[in-house]
Amino acid sequence: MPTNSLQPRHCDSLWYGMNIATMENGQYSVIEDAAMAVLDGKIDWVGKRSDLPNYQADQEMDLEGGWITPGLVDCHTHIVFGGNRANEFEMRLNGANYEDIAKAGGGIVSSVRDTRNATLSELTESAQRRLESLMADGVTSVEIKSGYGLNTASEVAMLQAARSLEGSNAVDIKTTCLAAHALPPEFKDNADGYIDYLCDEVLPEIAELGLADAVDAFCEGIGFSPAQVTRYFECAASLGLPVKLHAEQLSSLGGSSLAAKYKALSADHLEYATEEDIVAMSASGTVAVILPGAFYVLKETQKPPINWFRKHNVPMAIATDANPGTSPALSLRLMMNMACTLFAMTPEEALAGVTIHAAKALDIDHQVGSIEIGKQANFVHWQIDSPAELSYWLGGNLVKHRVYNGIIS
């Protein structure tokens, strides 16, 4: 309770009786025995409880222990798609190889088929279930990519489904057009023709409808070449859309340097990134998004060069990469643990990777990602004794209160 005798300030809610890891500047930045005032969905004041100004609150919350962190930000997901590929997972474990699965109609082709055959309602309903899992784990901001439609109508439908989720859930959603994800059947062996189609028809339609906050591509030997991505990025720039890139996941093609050249919000995966790539990313402010789920599922051995990111001060975000094929992950906290155990990131780096750095990867770090005055009151009250526990525990329900725009949700 405030003890200052000055004329009280009004707030909607007052929170105290907990510690806070504010995550300012990518560090825990701990406030012990903290207090926080929320007004109109934003943080009005935060600091030590002993310094709390005189507030008149509509609601007071004595949390009686635990920790508050910023709401988690999942900055790379593909949660809108038709069907799933659990059968392929089972086939692999029973000895089938990639060619066997492809001959059986599997792989990304099956996701494209199922997505094109799904109605908008079906796409929305299945994505809703996945979103609820992420939210239950403490996520308050999510990026959702298209990329399983691969034609105008289906890419539009995927992005419409993603947009509709924001209106019915206590979560911020950013949408990304990943139409340059793979070649659709109509353009088999004609990647240049498909890029022409995307630039002439798909991206202009999506931009006109206002459905995408950014544009993404898969720059890889099994995806699109740097030259093809360059044409795609030029089109995005002409439409006023920022870019990001799946880069250096399976080989070194210089995709992350290309992303940096276009001042991409992020370059993602990055297992094969060179130090030269990372220097370019540092200069451009491009965030490195680490995706341990895909590394784990694909049983990769080439690890992302974490020490080079540290050396050159490139912010490292962590995301689920939730998708039907290579990362069927619906827990961002599990990805934090994997980033620590597989890649030797520290728990502090992991928490920064799913808060302030993930927010920067979506260009929303001025709104969310840290507990600071003026930012959205998106935060989580955890039943933990230290912030490191968020990376330590494999699963378990640690969320006591999930708060979105100042309201428990």
CORJO-V145485 format. One record per residue. N is the residue number from 1. RES is the residue in three letters. OMEGA is omega in degrees with one decimal (NA if undefined). Layout:
BEGIN
n,res,omega
N,RES,OMEGA
N,RES,OMEGA
END
This chain:
BEGIN
n,res,omega
1,MET,178.6
2,PRO,-179.5
3,THR,-179.7
4,ASN,-174.7
5,SER,178.6
6,LEU,177.3
7,GLN,-173.5
8,PRO,171.2
9,ARG,180.0
10,HIS,169.2
11,CYS,179.6
12,ASP,-179.7
13,SER,179.9
14,LEU,-174.8
15,TRP,178.1
16,TYR,-178.7
17,GLY,-178.0
18,MET,168.8
19,ASN,179.6
20,ILE,165.4
21,ALA,-171.3
22,THR,-177.9
23,MET,171.5
24,GLU,177.8
25,ASN,176.5
26,GLY,179.0
27,GLN,178.9
28,TYR,-179.6
29,SER,-169.7
30,VAL,166.8
31,ILE,178.2
32,GLU,-177.4
33,ASP,-169.2
34,ALA,171.9
35,ALA,-179.6
36,MET,176.7
37,ALA,-178.9
38,VAL,178.7
39,LEU,177.7
40,ASP,175.5
41,GLY,-179.4
42,LYS,179.1
43,ILE,-177.3
44,ASP,178.7
45,TRP,173.9
46,VAL,179.5
47,GLY,177.4
48,LYS,-178.1
49,ARG,-179.5
50,SER,179.7
51,ASP,-174.1
52,LEU,175.1
53,PRO,-179.9
54,ASN,-179.4
55,TYR,167.0
56,GLN,-172.2
57,ALA,173.8
58,ASP,-179.9
59,GLN,176.0
60,GLU,-177.4
61,MET,171.9
62,ASP,-171.8
63,LEU,173.1
64,GLU,176.3
65,GLY,-178.7
66,GLY,-176.8
67,TRP,168.8
68,ILE,169.3
69,THR,169.8
70,PRO,171.2
71,GLY,-177.4
72,LEU,-178.0
73,VAL,175.9
74,ASP,-168.0
75,CYS,178.2
76,HIS,175.8
77,THR,175.6
78,HIS,-168.5
79,ILE,174.5
80,VAL,176.4
81,PHE,176.7
82,GLY,176.8
83,GLY,170.4
84,ASN,-177.0
85,ARG,177.2
86,ALA,179.4
87,ASN,177.7
88,GLU,176.1
89,PHE,179.4
90,GLU,178.4
91,MET,179.8
92,ARG,-178.7
93,LEU,175.6
94,ASN,171.7
95,GLY,179.9
96,ALA,175.6
97,ASN,-176.5
98,TYR,-178.9
99,GLU,177.7
100,ASP,-177.8
101,ILE,179.6
102,ALA,179.2
103,LYS,178.3
104,ALA,178.3
105,GLY,-176.8
106,GLY,-176.8
107,GLY,-176.7
108,ILE,178.0
109,VAL,-180.0
110,SER,177.4
111,SER,176.7
112,VAL,179.6
113,ARG,-177.5
114,ASP,179.0
115,THR,179.1
116,ARG,-178.3
117,ASN,-178.0
118,ALA,173.0
119,THR,176.9
120,LEU,178.7
121,SER,179.9
122,GLU,177.2
123,LEU,-178.8
124,THR,-177.0
125,GLU,-179.7
126,SER,177.2
127,ALA,178.4
128,GLN,-179.5
129,ARG,179.5
130,ARG,178.7
131,LEU,180.0
132,GLU,177.4
133,SER,178.5
134,LEU,-179.3
135,MET,179.5
136,ALA,-179.3
137,ASP,176.3
138,GLY,-178.2
139,VAL,176.6
140,THR,175.3
141,SER,-175.6
142,VAL,167.7
143,GLU,178.7
144,ILE,-179.3
145,LYS,165.3
146,SER,173.9
147,GLY,174.2
148,TYR,175.9
149,GLY,174.9
150,LEU,163.9
151,ASN,-171.8
152,THR,-174.5
153,ALA,-175.9
154,SER,175.3
155,GLU,176.4
156,VAL,-178.7
157,ALA,178.6
158,MET,-178.8
159,LEU,174.7
160,GLN,177.6
161,ALA,179.6
162,ALA,179.1
163,ARG,-176.3
164,SER,-179.0
165,LEU,-178.0
166,GLU,-177.6
167,GLY,-175.9
168,SER,-179.2
169,ASN,177.9
170,ALA,-176.6
171,VAL,171.8
172,ASP,-179.7
173,ILE,171.3
174,LYS,-176.5
175,THR,-178.7
176,THR,175.9
177,CYS,178.4
178,LEU,-178.3
179,ALA,176.3
180,ALA,-177.3
181,HIS,-178.8
182,ALA,176.9
183,LEU,174.5
184,PRO,-178.8
185,PRO,-177.0
186,GLU,-177.2
187,PHE,179.3
188,LYS,-179.8
189,ASP,180.0
190,ASN,-177.4
191,ALA,179.5
192,ASP,177.8
193,GLY,179.3
194,TYR,176.4
195,ILE,175.3
196,ASP,-180.0
197,TYR,179.8
198,LEU,-177.1
199,CYS,-177.6
200,ASP,-172.1
201,GLU,-169.3
202,VAL,-177.3
203,LEU,177.9
204,PRO,179.6
205,GLU,-178.5
206,ILE,177.6
207,ALA,-179.9
208,GLU,179.6
209,LEU,179.2
210,GLY,-173.0
211,LEU,-175.1
212,ALA,174.0
213,ASP,-179.6
214,ALA,179.8
215,VAL,-177.0
216,ASP,177.1
217,ALA,177.6
218,PHE,-178.7
219,CYS,-173.6
220,GLU,178.5
221,GLY,177.6
222,ILE,178.5
223,GLY,-176.2
224,PHE,-176.6
225,SER,174.9
226,PRO,179.5
227,ALA,178.3
228,GLN,177.8
229,VAL,177.8
230,THR,178.4
231,ARG,179.4
232,TYR,178.7
233,PHE,177.4
234,GLU,177.2
235,CYS,178.8
236,ALA,179.7
237,ALA,179.6
238,SER,179.5
239,LEU,177.7
240,GLY,-178.0
241,LEU,175.2
242,PRO,-175.2
243,VAL,171.4
244,LYS,-171.5
245,LEU,163.3
246,HIS,-172.5
247,ALA,173.0
248,GLU,176.2
249,GLN,-173.3
250,LEU,-178.4
251,SER,-179.8
252,SER,179.8
253,LEU,-176.8
254,GLY,-179.4
255,GLY,-179.2
256,SER,172.9
257,SER,176.2
258,LEU,177.5
259,ALA,179.6
260,ALA,178.9
261,LYS,179.4
262,TYR,179.1
263,LYS,-179.7
264,ALA,175.3
265,LEU,-178.9
266,SER,164.7
267,ALA,-166.2
268,ASP,-174.3
269,HIS,166.7
270,LEU,179.4
271,GLU,-176.0
272,TYR,178.4
273,ALA,177.3
274,THR,177.0
275,GLU,176.5
276,GLU,176.2
277,ASP,-173.6
278,ILE,173.8
279,VAL,178.5
280,ALA,178.3
281,MET,179.1
282,SER,-178.4
283,ALA,-175.9
284,SER,-177.3
285,GLY,-179.1
286,THR,-178.7
287,VAL,173.0
288,ALA,178.7
289,VAL,-176.7
290,ILE,-173.7
291,LEU,-175.4
292,PRO,-179.3
293,GLY,179.7
294,ALA,176.3
295,PHE,-178.0
296,TYR,-176.0
297,VAL,-179.1
298,LEU,179.8
299,LYS,178.6
300,GLU,177.9
301,THR,178.5
302,GLN,-176.8
303,LYS,175.7
304,PRO,-173.9
305,PRO,-174.8
306,ILE,-177.1
307,ASN,176.5
308,TRP,175.5
309,PHE,177.1
310,ARG,-176.7
311,LYS,-175.0
312,HIS,173.3
313,ASN,174.4
314,VAL,179.2
315,PRO,179.7
316,MET,172.6
317,ALA,177.0
318,ILE,-179.9
319,ALA,-178.7
320,THR,-170.2
321,ASP,-174.7
322,ALA,-178.9
323,ASN,-172.8
324,PRO,-173.6
325,GLY,-169.8
326,THR,179.0
327,SER,178.1
328,PRO,-173.0
329,ALA,-179.6
330,LEU,176.8
331,SER,177.9
332,LEU,177.1
333,ARG,176.2
334,LEU,177.3
335,MET,175.7
336,MET,179.1
337,ASN,179.9
338,MET,178.6
339,ALA,178.0
340,CYS,-173.8
341,THR,-177.9
342,LEU,-171.7
343,PHE,177.4
344,ALA,167.9
345,MET,178.2
346,THR,176.1
347,PRO,177.3
348,GLU,176.4
349,GLU,-179.7
350,ALA,179.8
351,LEU,173.9
352,ALA,-177.8
353,GLY,178.6
354,VAL,176.2
355,THR,-170.3
356,ILE,-179.2
357,HIS,175.0
358,ALA,177.0
359,ALA,177.6
360,LYS,178.9
361,ALA,177.4
362,LEU,-178.7
363,ASP,177.1
364,ILE,-178.1
365,ASP,174.0
366,HIS,-178.1
367,GLN,-174.4
368,VAL,173.8
369,GLY,175.8
370,SER,177.8
371,ILE,-178.6
372,GLU,178.7
373,ILE,178.3
374,GLY,178.5
375,LYS,177.2
376,GLN,178.6
377,ALA,174.7
378,ASN,-177.9
379,PHE,-179.3
380,VAL,171.2
381,HIS,-173.9
382,TRP,173.8
383,GLN,-177.1
384,ILE,178.2
385,ASP,176.9
386,SER,-179.8
387,PRO,-179.1
388,ALA,-179.9
389,GLU,-179.8
390,LEU,174.3
391,SER,-174.6
392,TYR,-175.0
393,TRP,173.7
394,LEU,-178.7
395,GLY,-176.3
396,GLY,-179.6
397,ASN,-179.0
398,LEU,-177.1
399,VAL,173.3
400,LYS,174.5
401,HIS,172.1
402,ARG,-172.4
403,VAL,-179.3
404,TYR,-176.5
405,ASN,174.7
406,GLY,-175.6
407,ILE,176.9
408,ILE,-176.3
409,SER,NA
END
